[in-house]
């Protein structure tokens, strides 16, 4: 007869409820993200902003796409949608037109939003669609093995660019600002307070709000580019980040050179009529014209 090495009973573990518990699907934890991944920081910053926003949680909607960041929607105890690759913004735009009373946030990765879905990104900014777009930029396609994408720095190594990437990356703050976004910011996952404040501010804005969050990806991008441990890239963020809200957006491209600064801040904060406001005004004019036409008859 063998004796179990495990105790049949143990001390009862008591945990206090956390204020964020109502907004998390705890039955789906532990999460799938790798140790050192920054997506959990983005998730917690978003949850904190939802709780501190002027709208109740039932008025918030989160939409994601495919990839590591695409899993965010599944962990939220909110109305959330996991859409197809690159189509999160398109899905969100349609929802925001039908339900302008909702606060809709798209949380997705750089491959999803800027490579596969790049066309939707620039046109949503051009229209000034009333959306909050949070792009977690880990500089590669992390979930599918570490291929290079539209944000991979020039010279950086990945599984599909083992000798160094030869494609110039997008300068996303410059791109979406030039397209017409109302709010543009970039922070890293070490800037937790700034992330929370930026997301909360985005929720108060009528128009297209874009936040790039530069995040570590230790198993793929990090391993190839001298950031093999979870804390290595966070130390880079700490040592090389320069906060400059008035930076020249033309010089915001992220490089692979460790000596170059990583400029962060809230760069653009301006107002112009949103897509939803213009559509609402058009519908009102159309309705008034119909009423006048009916009266003439």
C-alpha positions in Angstrom: 0.0 0.0 0.0 1.5 3.3 -1.0 1.0 6.5 1.0 0.3 9.8 -0.7 2.9 12.4 -0.4 0.3 15.1 -0.6 -1.5 16.3 2.5 -5.2 15.4 2.6 -6.0 18.8 4.0 -4.3 22.1 4.6 -4.8 25.5 5.9 -7.7 27.4 4.4 -6.6 30.2 2.1 -8.6 33.3 2.4 -8.4 36.1 -0.1 -10.1 39.5 -0.1 -12.0 40.6 -3.1 -10.3 43.1 -5.3 -12.0 46.1 -6.7 -11.3 44.9 -10.3 -12.8 41.4 -9.8 -16.2 42.3 -11.3 -14.5 43.3 -14.6 -12.4 40.1 -14.9 -13.5 36.6 -16.0 -11.5 34.9 -13.2 -12.5 31.4 -14.3 -10.3 31.9 -17.4 -7.1 32.5 -15.4 -4.2 31.8 -15.3 -3.7 33.6 -18.6 -1.8 32.4 -21.6 0.7 35.2 -21.7 4.4 34.5 -21.3 6.4 35.6 -18.3 7.5 39.2 -18.8 4.8 40.0 -21.4 3.4 43.5 -21.0 -0.1 42.8 -22.1 -1.3 42.2 -18.5 -0.1 45.7 -17.6 -2.2 47.1 -20.4 -5.2 45.0 -19.3 -5.0 46.3 -15.7 -4.6 49.9 -16.9 -7.7 49.6 -19.1 -9.7 48.0 -16.3 -8.6 50.8 -13.9 -9.6 53.4 -16.5 -13.1 51.8 -17.0 -13.7 51.9 -13.3 -12.6 55.5 -13.0 -14.5 56.7 -16.1 -17.6 58.8 -16.1 -19.6 55.9 -17.7 -20.8 52.7 -16.0 -19.1 49.4 -17.1 -22.2 48.4 -19.1 -21.5 51.3 -21.4 -18.0 50.1 -22.2 -17.2 47.7 -25.0 -13.8 46.1 -25.8 -12.9 44.7 -29.2 -9.8 42.8 -30.1 -8.4 40.9 -33.0 -6.0 37.9 -33.4 -2.8 37.4 -31.6 -1.5 37.5 -28.1 -3.1 40.9 -27.4 -6.3 39.6 -29.0 -6.9 37.5 -25.9 -7.6 40.6 -23.8 -11.3 40.6 -24.8 -11.8 37.1 -23.5 -10.5 38.0 -20.0 -12.8 41.0 -19.6 -16.2 40.7 -17.9 -17.6 43.3 -20.2 -19.3 43.3 -23.6 -16.3 42.2 -25.6 -15.7 40.9 -29.1 -12.8 38.8 -30.5 -12.8 39.6 -34.2 -10.9 38.4 -37.2 -7.3 39.4 -37.9 -6.9 43.0 -38.7 -10.6 43.8 -38.6 -11.1 45.1 -35.0 -11.3 48.7 -36.0 -13.7 48.0 -38.9 -15.9 46.1 -36.5 -15.7 48.8 -33.9 -16.5 51.6 -36.4 -19.7 49.8 -37.4 -20.8 49.3 -33.8 -20.0 53.0 -32.9 -22.2 54.3 -35.8 -25.2 52.2 -34.6 -24.5 52.7 -30.9 -22.8 56.1 -30.4 -23.8 56.0 -26.7 -21.2 53.3 -26.1 -17.5 53.8 -25.2 -15.7 51.5 -27.6 -12.1 50.5 -27.2 -10.0 48.4 -29.5 -7.1 46.6 -27.9 -4.8 44.7 -30.3 -1.3 44.1 -31.3 1.0 45.8 -33.8 0.7 43.1 -36.4 -3.1 43.1 -36.1 -3.6 46.9 -36.3 -0.7 48.2 -38.3 0.2 45.4 -40.7 -2.8 43.2 -41.4 -5.3 46.0 -40.5 -3.2 49.1 -41.5 -5.8 50.3 -44.0 -8.5 50.3 -41.4 -6.2 52.2 -39.0 -5.5 55.1 -41.3 -9.1 55.5 -42.5 -10.5 55.5 -39.0 -8.1 58.3 -38.1 -9.0 60.1 -41.3 -12.7 59.9 -40.5 -12.0 60.8 -36.8 -14.1 57.8 -35.8 -15.0 58.1 -32.1 -12.9 55.1 -31.0 -10.2 54.4 -28.5 -7.4 52.3 -30.1 -4.7 50.8 -27.9 -2.0 49.2 -29.9 0.3 46.9 -27.9 3.6 47.1 -29.9 6.0 44.2 -29.2 7.8 44.9 -32.5 7.0 41.5 -34.0 4.4 38.8 -34.5 4.8 37.2 -31.1 2.1 34.5 -31.0 2.9 33.0 -34.4 6.6 32.5 -33.8 8.3 35.9 -34.0 8.1 37.0 -37.6 8.9 40.6 -38.6 6.1 43.1 -39.2 5.4 46.7 -40.0 6.8 47.9 -36.7 9.9 45.8 -36.5 12.9 48.2 -36.3 15.3 48.4 -39.1 18.1 45.9 -38.5 16.3 44.0 -35.8 16.4 40.2 -36.0 13.4 37.9 -36.1 12.7 34.4 -37.3 11.9 35.8 -40.8 14.7 38.4 -40.7 17.5 36.4 -39.1 20.2 38.7 -40.6 18.4 41.9 -39.7 15.2 43.5 -40.9 15.6 45.5 -44.1 12.1 47.0 -44.2 11.6 50.5 -42.7 9.0 50.4 -39.9 6.0 52.6 -39.5 6.4 55.7 -37.4 2.9 55.2 -36.0 2.4 58.5 -34.0 3.4 60.4 -37.1 1.2 58.3 -39.3 -2.1 58.5 -37.3 -1.5 62.2 -36.5 -1.0 63.0 -40.2 -4.2 61.0 -41.0 -6.2 63.2 -38.6 -6.4 61.5 -35.2 -7.7 63.7 -32.3 -5.4 62.2 -29.7 -2.0 60.5 -30.2 0.2 59.1 -27.4 3.0 56.6 -26.9 4.1 55.0 -23.6 5.7 51.8 -22.5 4.6 49.1 -20.1 6.9 50.6 -17.4 4.8 53.8 -17.5 1.9 52.4 -15.7 0.4 55.6 -14.2 0.8 57.4 -17.6 -0.9 54.5 -19.3 -3.9 54.7 -17.0 -4.2 58.5 -17.3 -3.9 58.3 -21.1 -6.6 55.6 -21.4 -8.9 57.5 -19.1 -8.4 60.7 -21.1 -9.1 58.8 -24.3 -12.5 57.8 -22.9 -13.4 61.4 -22.4 -12.6 62.4 -26.0 -15.0 62.6 -28.9 -12.9 61.5 -31.9 -10.2 59.0 -32.8 -7.8 58.4 -29.9 -4.7 56.3 -30.5 -2.2 55.0 -27.9 0.9 53.0 -28.8 2.2 50.9 -25.9 5.7 49.5 -26.5 5.8 46.2 -24.7 8.4 43.4 -24.1 8.2 40.1 -25.9 11.0 38.0 -24.3 10.6 34.7 -26.0 10.7 36.0 -29.6 11.8 39.6 -30.2 13.7 39.8 -26.9 15.7 36.5 -27.5 16.8 37.6 -30.9 17.7 41.2 -29.9 19.7 41.0 -26.7 16.8 41.2 -24.3 16.5 37.5 -23.4 15.2 37.9 -19.8 11.8 39.4 -18.7 13.3 42.5 -17.1 15.9 43.3 -19.8 13.6 45.3 -22.0 11.9 46.9 -19.0 15.3 48.2 -18.0 15.8 49.5 -21.5 12.4 51.4 -21.2 13.5 52.8 -17.8 16.9 53.9 -19.0 16.2 55.1 -22.5 12.6 56.6 -22.4 12.5 60.3 -22.8 9.2 62.1 -22.1 8.5 64.8 -24.5 4.9 65.8 -25.3 6.1 68.4 -27.8 8.4 66.0 -29.8 8.7 66.3 -33.5 6.7 63.4 -34.7 8.8 63.0 -37.8 11.6 61.7 -35.5 9.6 59.1 -33.6 10.6 55.9 -35.4 11.7 53.2 -33.0 15.2 51.9 -33.7 17.1 48.7 -32.9 20.1 50.7 -31.6 20.2 50.4 -27.8 21.9 53.8 -27.5 18.9 55.7 -29.2 16.3 57.2 -26.9 12.7 56.0 -27.0 10.5 59.1 -27.1 7.2 58.8 -25.2 4.4 61.2 -24.2 1.0 62.6 -25.1 1.8 64.2 -28.4 -1.5 65.3 -30.0 -4.6 66.5 -28.3 -6.9 68.4 -30.6 -10.6 68.6 -31.4 -12.5 68.4 -34.7 -16.0 66.9 -35.4 -16.0 63.2 -35.1 -17.4 60.8 -37.7 -20.4 60.0 -35.5 -21.1 63.7 -34.9 -21.1 64.4 -38.6 -23.3 61.5 -39.3 -25.7 62.6 -36.6 -25.9 66.1 -38.1 -26.5 64.6 -41.6 -29.4 62.5 -40.3 -31.0 65.5 -38.6 -30.8 67.5 -41.8 -32.3 64.6 -43.8 -35.1 64.2 -41.2 -35.9 67.9 -41.4 -35.9 67.8 -45.2 -38.3 64.9 -45.1 -40.6 66.7 -42.7 -40.7 69.8 -44.9 -41.3 67.7 -48.0 -44.2 66.0 -46.3 -45.7 69.3 -45.2 -45.6 70.6 -48.8 -47.6 67.6 -50.0 
